[in-house]
Amino acid sequence: MKKDSLLNILIIICSIMIIIGIVVIFTKKEKNPNEEIISSPTASPIISPTDNPTEPKYERITFSVGMEIYFDPEKNSVCDNYTEENSYRGINSGCMRFYGLSNEYGYINMLLDHDFNKNSYNWASRQDYPNEETIKKVGISNYGNQNYGTFGNNNRGPVTVLRLMLEYTKDWQTSVPDIYNYSNGFNIDYSGHKARILSLNDTKPICTEKAKNGQYNKCPEWMYKQLGKHEGNLYWGYWMVDPSKNSDERAFRITDVGLVKDLYVDNDVCGIRPVLVVPEDKILNKLIEN
């Protein structure tokens, strides 16, 4: 009797264990074959703005001076529909070619590969120089009050160049950070501008070759090779922002052979070639998947 009771108990226990095993088998969650195994992050050139696998992926590229950058200022973005005609003098819209000047403070500074005006202009014209309204509009302040003189005067800054830049870039969606405001005998507030003017500080680390028996610095070809190439009169270069240190009648330019050289500010023989200042991520994060 005792053996029968013990046997019955063992049978009941085994039955319970079998039932539990069956329940576990049928209730166990199956692994979804579509689930991805997420591993710990490792160093990779591929970056994504979020963990969403549908987001675009980018590859970080390295900046170099003189690198070609194709950019549409009206869309404030890189572009891939550039054509050679977009480098012709007088073109100021669409997908254009720029050259990298520097990568600093989280920004890429890049120079347009052509003059975006068909005509040539003064640095500061006789008409613009005394015009207080124009001077204020272009962001110049703390300027001198010298007479314009025979060959012009540089103490009120490149008022004509800035006026034309505002006109030619009115549809651009870019901007210039405050750190690039200029001060050298006069101040330029670029807050109302879409681009800035090339400066001596831009050229010092780039235009290091000596020319004319060491008298002038010479820039690499990409900084001047489009000059005089297309429609319009031949230029003597394009204007820079800096006044001459040795004469209040002159300002600097990049000549048609790449020299950093000054010229009388009333000479209407130079073009305008803007510098864009763009957050580096817009340029260095190259789209590789979408």
NUZA-471320 format. One record per atom (N, C-alpha, C, CB): x, y, z; residue in three letters. Coordinates in steps of 0.02 Angstrom, whole numbers, plus 50000, padded with zeros to 5 digits. Glycine has a CB too. Layout:
residues N
XYZAla/...
//
This chain:
residues 290
500424993950000Met/500005000050000Met/500435006250000Met/499535000150061Met/500945005850041Lys/501385011650044Lys/501755012449979Lys/501875010950101Lys/501925006549947Lys/502275006949884Lys/501825009949831Lys/502525000149862Lys/501185008149830Asp/500715010949782Asp/500635018449791Asp/500025007549788Asp/500605020649851Ser/500525027849865Ser/501135031649841Ser/500415029149941Ser/501725028849855Leu/502345032149834Leu/502385032449758Leu/502955028449863Leu/502175026949726Leu/502185026749653Leu/501715032049624Leu/501995019849628Leu/501125032649655Asn/500645037649631Asn/500915044749639Asn/499975037049671Asn/501265045949693Ile/501545052649704Ile/502065054149650Ile/501865053149774Ile/502495049149635Leu/503005050149584Leu/502695051349516Leu/503465044149581Leu/502155047749502Ile/501815048749438Ile/501535055849433Ile/501245043549429Ile/501245058249488Ile/500965064949488Ile/501505070149478Ile/500595066349555Ile/502085069349511Ile/502635074149505Ile/502895074249434Ile/503205072349554Ile/502975068349404Cys/503225068049335Cys/502735071349287Cys/503355060749314Cys/502085070049299Ser/501575073149256Ser/501605080749259Ser/500875070749276Ser/501695083349321Ile/501725090649329Ile/502335093449292Ile/501765092549404Ile/502915089949297Met/503515092349263Met/503435092149187Met/504125088049284Met/503095087049163Ile/502985086649091Ile/502545092449067Ile/502655079949072Ile/502015093849107Ile/501555099349089Ile/501925106049089Ile/500955099549138Ile/502345106949140Ile/502725113249144Ile/503185113849084Ile/503145113649209Ile/503515108349064Gly/503955108549006Gly/503585110248942Gly/504295101948999Gly/502995107548935Ile/502595108948875Ile/502395116348872Ile/501965104548873Ile/502195119048930Val/501995126148933Val/502585130648915Val/501735127849003Val/503175129048941Val/503765133148926Val/503925133048852Val/504365130648966Val/503875127148822Ile/504025126548751Ile/503555130748709Ile/503995119248729Ile/502925130548724Phe/502425134048683Phe/502385141548697Phe/501755131048693Phe/502625143548755Thr/502595150648772Thr/503255154248760Thr/502385151548844Thr/503765150348746Lys/504415153548735Lys/504395157948673Lys/504975148248727Lys/504655164048678Lys/504665168748622Lys/505185166648571Lys/504805175948646Lys/504975166348508Glu/505435164748455Glu/505825171048434Glu/505065161648394Glu/506445170148416Lys/506845175848394Lys/506615178048325Lys/507595174048392Lys/506525184648317Asn/506325187448253Asn/506925187248206Asn/506065194748261Asn/506875183648149Pro/507455183248104Pro/507645189848074Pro/507305178348048Pro/507195194948077Asn/507335201548049Asn/507695206148098Asn/506705204848026Asn/507755204048161Glu/508095208248210Glu/508845208148197Glu/507945205748282Glu/509155214148202Glu/509875214748192Glu/510235214248258Glu/510045221348157Glu/510815211248257Ile/511235211048316Ile/511615217548321Ile/511715204948315Ile/511515221248374Ile/511835227748383Ile/512465226748425Ile/511365232848417Ile/513025228048395Ser/513665227248429Ser/513885233848459Ser/514205224448382Ser/514385233648501Ser/514645239848529Ser/514965243948474Ser/515155238448585Ser/514915250748479Pro/515175255048426Pro/515925254348418Pro/514995262248439Pro/516155254748355Thr/516865254748341Thr/517025260648296Thr/517085248048306Thr/517655262448291Ala/517855268148250Ala/517675266748177Ala/518615269548257Ala/517345271548145Ser/517125270648076Ser/517045277448043Ser/516475266648072Ser/517215278047978Pro/517115284347944Pro/516395285747927Pro/517535284547881Pro/515955280747937Ile/515255281547920Ile/514875284047980Ile/514955274947894Ile/514515289447972Ile/514135292348026Ile/513415293348005Ile/514435298948050Ile/512955292948053Ser/512255294048039Ser/511985298748092Ser/511855287348039Ser/511565303548073Pro/511325308448121Pro/510905305448176Pro/510935313748086Pro/510595299648166Thr/510195296448217Thr/510305288948212Thr/509425298248209Thr/509985285148257Asp/510025277848255Asp/509525274848206Asp/509915274948324Asp/509135279048174Asn/508635276648127Asn/508985274048064Asn/508135282348109Asn/508895267548047Pro/509255264947988Pro/509035268047923Pro/509155257547985Pro/508475271647922Thr/508245274847861Thr/508555281647850Thr/507485275447862Thr/508915284247900Glu/509235290747893Glu/509825290347845Glu/509465293447962Glu/509985295847810Pro/510565295847765Pro/511205294547804Pro/510625302547729Pro/511695291547772Lys/512345290247802Lys/512875294247765Lys/512515282647801Lys/513375296447803Tyr/513885300847776Tyr/514585298047791Tyr/513815307847804Tyr/515045299947749Glu/515745298547761Glu/516115305147773Glu/516055294547702Glu/516505305347825Arg/516865311547842Arg/517485311947798Arg/517065311647917Arg/517545317347760Ile/518125318347717Ile/518595323347749Ile/517915320747647Ile/519205323647725Thr/519725327947754Thr/519785334347714Thr/520395324247758Thr/519825340047748Phe/519915346447715Phe/520635347147691Phe/519715352147761Phe/520725350347634Ser/521385352247611Ser/521335358947574Ser/521695346847564Ser/521835363147582Val/521845369647549Val/521835368647473Val/522475373747570Val/521395372247439Gly/521345371747367Gly/520875366247343Gly/522005370647339Gly/520575362547389Met/520115357247369Met/519505360247332Met/519875353047430Met/519265356847282Glu/518685359147245Glu/518045357347283Glu/518665356047174Glu/517615362247290Ile/516985361347326Ile/516425363947281Ile/516995365047395Ile/515935359847269Tyr/515375361847226Tyr/514775363447271Tyr/515195356147174Tyr/514555369647266Phe/514085372247316Phe/513595377047282Phe/514455375847373Phe/512975376647303Asp/512445381147278Asp/512255385947334Asp/511825377147252Asp/512475392247332Pro/512335396947386Pro/511585398547394Pro/512715403347375Pro/511205397947340Glu/510485399347345Glu/510115393847383Glu/510185400147275Glu/510405387847384Lys/510115382347422Lys/510505380947486Lys/510095376047379Lys/511085384247492Asn/511515383447551Asn/511685376047561Asn/511165386247614Asn/511895372847507Ser/512055365647511Ser/512545363747455Ser/511415361347506Ser/512885358147467Val/513315355447414Val/512875353247356Val/513745349647441Val/513175352447298Cys/512785350747238Cys/513195346347192Cys/512555357147201Cys/512855343147144Asp/513205338647098Asp/513025339947025Asp/513055331447116Asp/512735345847011Asn/512535347246942Asn/512935353146912Asn/511785348946939Asn/513565353646933Tyr/514015358846907Tyr/514175357546833Tyr/514665359146948Tyr/514205363046795Thr/514455362846726Thr/514985368246719Thr/513875363646674Thr/515415367646669Glu/515955372446658Glu/515685379546648Glu/516375370446598Glu/515095380146618Glu/514795386746606Glu/514655390446672Glu/514145386046566Glu/514585386746726Asn/514455389846791Asn/515075393246820Asn/514195384746840Asn/515645392546786Ser/516245396046807Ser/516395402146764Ser/516835391246805Ser/515935403846720Tyr/516035409646677Tyr/515925416046717Tyr/515575409446617Tyr/516295421146698Arg/516225427646730Arg/515495430046726Arg/516695432746698Arg/515245432746781Gly/514565435346783Gly/514055430446810Gly/514375437446715Gly/514245424146820Ile/513775419146847Ile/513785419546923Ile/513965411846823Ile/513205420446953Asn/513175420947026Asn/512615416747056Asn/513075428147047Asn/512405411547020Ser/511885407147046Ser/511995400047020Ser/511185409647027Ser/511655395247051Gly/511715388347031Gly/512285384747066Gly/511805387946957Gly/512445378847040Cys/512975374747068Cys/513645377347042Cys/512875367147050Cys/514035380247086Met/514665383447066Met/515255380147102Met/514645391047081Met/515845381347074Arg/516455378447103Arg/516795383547148Arg/516935376147047Arg/516975381147206Phe/517355385047255Phe/517995381347271Phe/516935386547319Phe/518485384947298Tyr/519115381947320Tyr/519205383247395Tyr/519715384847279Tyr/519395377947431Gly/519475378547503Gly/520065382847522Gly/519555371747533Gly/519935387747565Leu/520455392147591Leu/520705389947660Leu/520205399347595Leu/520225388347704Ser/520415386547772Ser/519835382847805Ser/520605392747813Ser/520015379147857Asn/519525375647900Asn/519675377747971Asn/519565367747891Asn/519275382247998Glu/519405385048065Glu/518755386848099Glu/519865391148060Glu/518775386448166Tyr/518195388348207Tyr/517565384448188Tyr/518065395848201Tyr/517635378548158Gly/517055374748138Gly/516765376748071Gly/516535375248190Gly/517125380848033Tyr/516885383347968Tyr/517395381747913Tyr/516735390947972Tyr/517135381147852Ile/517545380847792Ile/517485387547757Ile/517325374947745Ile/518055390747745Asn/518075396847705Asn/518265394847634Asn/518585402147734Asn/517875396947585Met/518015394747517Met/517885400347467Met/517575388647499Met/518335400647418Leu/518365406047369Leu/518035403947304Leu/519095408247356Leu/517575408047279Leu/517265406647214Leu/517805406447160Leu/516725411947197Leu/517725402047110Asp/518255401147060Asp/518235406247004Asp/518205394247031Asp/517785411047008His/517735416146955His/517455422646985His/517295413646896His/517505428046948Asp/517195434346968Asp/516455433946950Asp/517535440546933Asp/516035435546998Phe/515315434846984Phe/515005441146955Phe/514935432947048Phe/515435445546930Asn/515215451546895Asn/515535451746826Asn/515385457946936Asn/515165453946776Lys/515445454346708Lys/515875460546699Lys/514895454346656Lys/515705465946734Asn/516085472046729Asn/516605472446784Asn/515615478146732Asn/517065477046777Ser/517565478246829Ser/517375484646866Ser/518275478746799Ser/517615485146928Tyr/517385490546972Tyr/517955493547013Tyr/516835488047018Tyr/517805499347043Asn/518245502447091Asn/518195498747158Asn/518075510047101Asn/518695499647199Trp/518665497347269Trp/518195501947307Trp/519375497147302Trp/518275508347296Ala/517835513447325Ala/517765518947273Ala/518125516347394Ala/517175519547244Ser/517075524247189Ser/516965531347215Ser/516485522147146Ser/517045536147172Arg/516945543147190Arg/516215544447210Arg/517135547647132Arg/515755540547183Gln/515045541347199Gln/514865538147266Gln/514605538247144Gln/515145532347280Asp/514985528747342Asp/515355531547403Asp/515145521447335Asp/515945534147393Tyr/516375536047448Tyr/516035541147495Tyr/517015538947421Tyr/515705546347470Pro/515395551247515Pro/514685549447536Pro/515395558047483Pro/514415543947511Asn/513725542247523Asn/513635538847591Asn/513455537747467Asn/513425542647641Glu/513365539947709Glu/512845534347713Glu/513175545547757Glu/512315534947675Glu/511795529847675Glu/512065523147650Glu/511185532047633Glu/512445523347595Thr/512745517247568Thr/513255514347616Thr/513075518647501Thr/513665518547646Ile/514165516247693Ile/513845512547751Ile/514585522247719Ile/513305515147777Lys/512955511947833Lys/512635505447810Lys/512425516647862Lys/512345505447751Lys/511995499547725Lys/512465493547717Lys/511665501047658Lys/513075494847696Val/513545489347685Val/513905487147748Val/514045491247632Val/513785490547804Gly/514055488347868Gly/514715491447888Gly/514145481147867Gly/514915497047856Ile/515545500347873Ile/515415505547928Ile/515865503647811Ile/515875505747976Ser/515825510648030Ser/516535512648052Ser/515415507948091Ser/516565517748095Asn/517205520148122Asn/517715521848067Asn/517515514948169Asn/517485525148017Tyr/517905526947960Tyr/518125534247965Tyr/517525525847894Tyr/518625535947924Gly/518895542647924Gly/518485547347879Gly/519605542547902Gly/518665553547879Asn/518305558647840Asn/518755562447793Asn/517955563347887Asn/519265559247767Gln/519705562547721Gln/519355563547653Gln/520355558447712Gln/519585568547616Asn/519315569647549Asn/519505563847503Asn/519575576247521Asn/519105562847452Tyr/519215557347406Tyr/519885558147368Tyr/518645556747356Tyr/520035564047348Gly/520675565347316Gly/520685563547242Gly/521215561647351Gly/521275563847212Thr/521345562647141Thr/521285555247123Thr/522015565247117Thr/521595550847163Phe/521605543747148Phe/521185539647197Phe/522325541247150Phe/520765543147235Gly/520345539647283Gly/520635539447352Gly/520205532747259Gly/520245536747399Asn/520475536247468Asn/520195529747499Asn/520235542547510Asn/520605526547541Asn/520405520047568Asn/520155520347640Asn/520985515347565Asn/520095526347668Asn/519945526647740Asn/519215525347757Asn/520135533447766Asn/518775524547707Arg/518085522547720Arg/517935515447699Arg/517615527347685Arg/518455511847679Gly/518365504847664Gly/518125503447593Gly/517895501847712Gly/518055497047576Pro/517865495047508Pro/517105495747497Pro/518075487747495Pro/516865501747501Val/516145502947501Val/515825500547435Val/515995510347512Val/516165501547380Thr/515875499447315Thr/515855491847309Thr/516265502447257Thr/516395488547329Val/516415481247326Val/515865478347370Val/517105478647348Val/515785480947430Leu/515265478247475Leu/514565479647449Leu/515345481347544Leu/514465485447420Arg/513795487047392Arg/513615482047336Arg/513785494247364Arg/514095480547293Leu/513965475947238Leu/513885468847263Leu/514525476347187Leu/514245467047315Met/514165460247343Met/513465459247371Met/514685459047398Met/513205464347405Leu/512515463847429Leu/512025462847371Leu/512335470247469Leu/512155466347317Glu/511715465947259Glu/511755459047226Glu/511885471447208Glu/512365456647215Tyr/512455450347178Tyr/512275444147220Tyr/513185449847155Tyr/512265444847285Thr/512135438947327Thr/511455439247361Thr/512685438247380Thr/511015443547338Lys/510375444647373Lys/509955438347379Lys/509975449947336Lys/510035433447334Asp/509635427347338Asp/510015421547371Asp/509425425247268Asp/510605422847394Trp/510985417547428Trp/510715416447498Trp/511745419347431Trp/510765410347523Gln/510505408647589Gln/511065407647641Gln/510095402347585Gln/511665409747623Thr/512235409147667Thr/512295415147713Thr/512885408147627Thr/512775415047759Ser/512885420647804Ser/513615420647826Ser/512415420247867Ser/513815426047860Val/514505426747882Val/514505427547959Val/514855432947848Val/514825423047995Pro/514845423448069Pro/515205429848092Pro/515195417248098Pro/515025432048152Asp/515315438148180Asp/516075437848186Asp/515005439548247Asp/516345431948194Ile/517075431448204Ile/517455433848143Ile/517265424248221Ile/517115434548086Tyr/517455436948025Tyr/517335444348011Tyr/517225432847966Tyr/517025447948058Asn/516995455148051Asn/517695458048047Asn/516595458348110Asn/517765463348010Tyr/518435465947993Tyr/518565472648026Tyr/518505466547916Tyr/519195473748046Ser/519385480048075Ser/520105481748056Ser/519305479948152Ser/520185487348020Asn/520865489548001Asn/520815496747975Asn/521165484847946Asn/520765501448021Gly/520665508448003Gly/519925510147993Gly/521045510047940Gly/519515505147983Phe/518785505547979Phe/518525498747999Phe/518535507747906Phe/517895498348016Asn/517595491948035Asn/517085489747983Asn/517265492448105Asn/517045483147972Ile/516525480247930Ile/516135475147970Ile/516835476947866Ile/515495476347976Asp/515045471548008Asp/514715467447952Asp/514505475248053Asp/514885461047949Tyr/514645456747895Tyr/513965453647909Tyr/515145451347882Tyr/513635455647964Ser/513025452347984Ser/512475452747931Ser/512775455248049Ser/512475457847888Gly/511975458347836Gly/512185455447770Gly/511785465447827Gly/512765452147769His/513045449647706His/512985442047701His/513775451747701His/513005439647639Lys/512975432447624Lys/513675429647612Lys/512525431147563Lys/514165434047601Ala/514855431947589Ala/515315437647611Ala/514975430247513Ala/515945436347615Arg/516435441447635Arg/516955442247580Arg/516765439647702Arg/517415447047590Ile/517935448447541Ile/518585445147564Ile/518035456147533Ile/518965442547517Leu/519615439547531Leu/520065444447567Leu/519945437047466Leu/520445442047616Ser/520885446347656Ser/521605444047653Ser/520645446647729Ser/522055448347675Leu/522765446447679Leu/522865440547726Leu/523185452447702Leu/522465440247779Asn/522515434547825Asn/522355427947790Asn/522045435547884Asn/521905428147741Asp/521755422047702Asp/522355419947660Asp/521145423247657Asp/522705424847631Thr/523235423247583Thr/523905421647615Thr/523315428947536Thr/524025423947676Lys/524695423147706Lys/524935415947708Lys/524695425947775Lys/524515411147729Pro/524765404247730Pro/524735400747663Pro/524365400247779Pro/524455403947612Ile/524355400747547Ile/524815403647494Ile/523625401447524Ile/524845410247491Cys/525225413647439Cys/525935415047464Cys/524885420347417Cys/526325409847469Thr/526985410347500Thr/527565410747450Thr/527105404347545Thr/527425409247387Glu/527945409747337Glu/528125417047324Glu/527725406347271Glu/528765418447316Lys/528995425247305Lys/529075426547229Lys/529655426547341Lys/528885432647208Ala/528935434447137Ala/529215441547132Ala/528255433947102Ala/529425443347072Lys/529695450047059Lys/530265451547106Lys/529135455347066Lys/530755446947107Asn/531345447747150Asn/531165448247224Asn/531745453947130Asn/530645444547243Gly/530445444247313Gly/530015450147335Gly/531035443947356Gly/529815454447288Gln/529435460347306Gln/528705458647322Gln/529455465447249Gln/528435453547290Tyr/527725451847300Tyr/527655444347314Tyr/527305453747238Tyr/527125442747350Asn/526935435747359Asn/526495433547301Asn/526565434747427Asn/526585427347280Lys/526205424647224Lys/525755418947249Lys/526685422147168Lys/525135419047224Cys/524635414047244Cys/524625408147196Cys/523945417347248Cys/524375402347218Pro/524305396647173Pro/523805398147117Pro/524085390347212Pro/523865394447064Glu/523485395947003Glu/522735395847014Glu/523665390946949Glu/522485391447057Trp/521765390947066Trp/521455397347094Trp/521595385147112Trp/521865401847121Met/521605408047148Met/521535413547095Met/522065410547202Met/521785412247034Tyr/521735417546984Tyr/521635415046912Tyr/522355421746986Tyr/521605408446900Lys/521645405846832Lys/521045407646789Lys/521725398446834Lys/520475409446818Gln/519885411146778Gln/519895418446755Gln/519255409746818Gln/520355422446780Leu/520365429546763Leu/520495430546689Leu/520895433146804Leu/520075434746657Gly/520165436346588Gly/519995430846539Gly/520855438446577Gly/519695425446564Lys/519575419546521Lys/518945420146479Lys/519545413346563Lys/518435423546506His/517785423346473His/517545430446457His/517285419746517His/516915430846441Glu/516605437046416Glu/516745442846462Glu/515855436146409Glu/516865448646433Gly/516985454746472Gly/517685457446459Gly/516885453346546Gly/517815463446485Asn/518475466446474Asn/518995462846517Asn/518455473946491Asn/519625463446497Leu/520155460446536Leu/520225463846603Leu/520815460746497Leu/520335459946654Tyr/520385462646722Tyr/521115463346742Tyr/520015458246772Tyr/521225467546792Trp/521875467946823Trp/521875464046889Trp/522065475346836Trp/521395459646896Gly/521345455646956Gly/520675456546990Gly/521895457447004Gly/520645454547053Tyr/520025455647092Tyr/520215458347161Tyr/519615449047099Tyr/519765462347188Trp/519905466247249Trp/519925461847311Trp/519385471647257Trp/520345463947358Met/520355461247426Met/520065466547472Met/521075459147447Met/519985464847536Val/519665469447583Val/520165474447612Val/519345465547638Val/520805472947609Asp/521305476747647Asp/521545483147612Asp/521895472347662Asp/521565488747649Pro/521885494747622Pro/522645494047625Pro/521655501047661Pro/522975497847583Ser/523705497847583Ser/523965500847649Ser/523985501647522Ser/524525498247672Lys/524835501047732Lys/525255507147716Lys/525255495747767Lys/525445507747654Asn/525915512947634Asn/525595518947600Asn/526435510047589Asn/524955518347583Ser/524625523847547Ser/523885523747561Ser/524755523247470Ser/523595529647576Asp/522875529947588Asp/522485530347522Asp/522705535947631Asp/522825529547466Glu/522495529647401Glu/522435522647370Glu/522875534247354Glu/522715517647404Arg/522765511047373Arg/522465505547417Arg/523495509447358Arg/522285499947385Ala/522035494047420Ala/522305487847384Ala/521255493947422Ala/522285482147418Phe/522575476147390Phe/522095472447343Phe/522795471547446Phe/522395468447300Arg/522035464247252Arg/522455458147237Arg/521865468147186Arg/522145453147206Ile/522505447647175Ile/522545449247101Ile/522155440647189Ile/523145449747074Thr/523215451847004Thr/523065446046957Thr/523925454446991Thr/523055447546892Asp/522895442546842Asp/523445437346833Asp/522745445846776Asp/524015438246868Val/524535433146868Val/524655430546939Val/525185435946838Val/524185432146985Gly/524195429247051Gly/524605432847103Gly/524435422547047Gly/524815439047090Leu/525205442747139Leu/524745446247189Leu/525645447847105Leu/524965446547252Val/524615450547303Val/524925457547300Val/524685447347376Val/524535462247271Lys/524825468747254Lys/524295474147262Lys/525105468647182Lys/524495480147280Asp/524005485447289Asp/523915489547225Asp/524225490047347Asp/523385493647227Leu/523185497547168Leu/522765503447192Leu/522775493147116Leu/522765508947153Tyr/522335514647171Tyr/521605512447175Tyr/522425520347119Tyr/521265514747227Val/520585512347240Val/520075515047189Val/520375514247309Val/520245520347153Asp/519765523047105Asp/519815519647037Asp/519865530647097Asp/520295515147028Asn/520355511446965Asn/519785506346959Asn/521045507846961Asn/519395507046906Asp/518835502446897Asp/519045496746850Asp/518215506146868Asp/519555493046870Val/519845487846827Val/519865481046861Val/520545489846806Val/519565480446920Cys/519595474046956Cys/518905471046966Cys/519935474947023Cys/518895464546972Gly/518265460946983Gly/518135459647057Gly/518275454346945Gly/517625455547069Ile/517425453847138Ile/517345446247142Ile/516755457547158Ile/517675443347189Arg/517665436047197Arg/517525434547271Arg/518345432847174Arg/516915432547289Pro/516725431947359Pro/517015425847394Pro/515985431847364Pro/517045426247460Val/517235420647502Val/516625418547542Val/517835422547550Val/516435412147536Leu/515885409447576Leu/516165406647641Leu/515505403947536Leu/515765407247694Val/515925404247759Val/515365399447776Val/516025409847815Val/515515392947776Val/515005387747781Val/515185383047839Val/514935383847714Val/514695381047881Pro/514845376047933Pro/515175369947903Pro/514195374047970Pro/515705367647935Glu/516115362247906Glu/515725355847892Glu/516685360747951Glu/515225354347933Asp/514845348147922Asp/514495348047854Asp/514335347247977Asp/514315353847829Lys/513985354247763Lys/514455351947708Lys/513735361347749Lys/515105352847718Ile/515595351347667Ile/515945344647679Ile/516105356847664Ile/516125343147741Leu/516535337447756Leu/516135331047766Leu/516945338747816Leu/515495331447779Asn/515075325447784Asn/514805323747715Asn/514495326447835Asn/515125319047682Lys/514945317247613Lys/514415311847614Lys/515565314847574Lys/513855313147582Leu/513305308347579Leu/513515302147541Leu/512675311647547Leu/513455296247571Ile/513625290047537Ile/513035285247531Ile/514195286547574Ile/512485286647567Glu/511905282247564Glu/511285286147582Glu/511995276147611Glu/510755284947546Asn/510125288547561Asn/509545283747551Asn/510055294847516Asn/
//
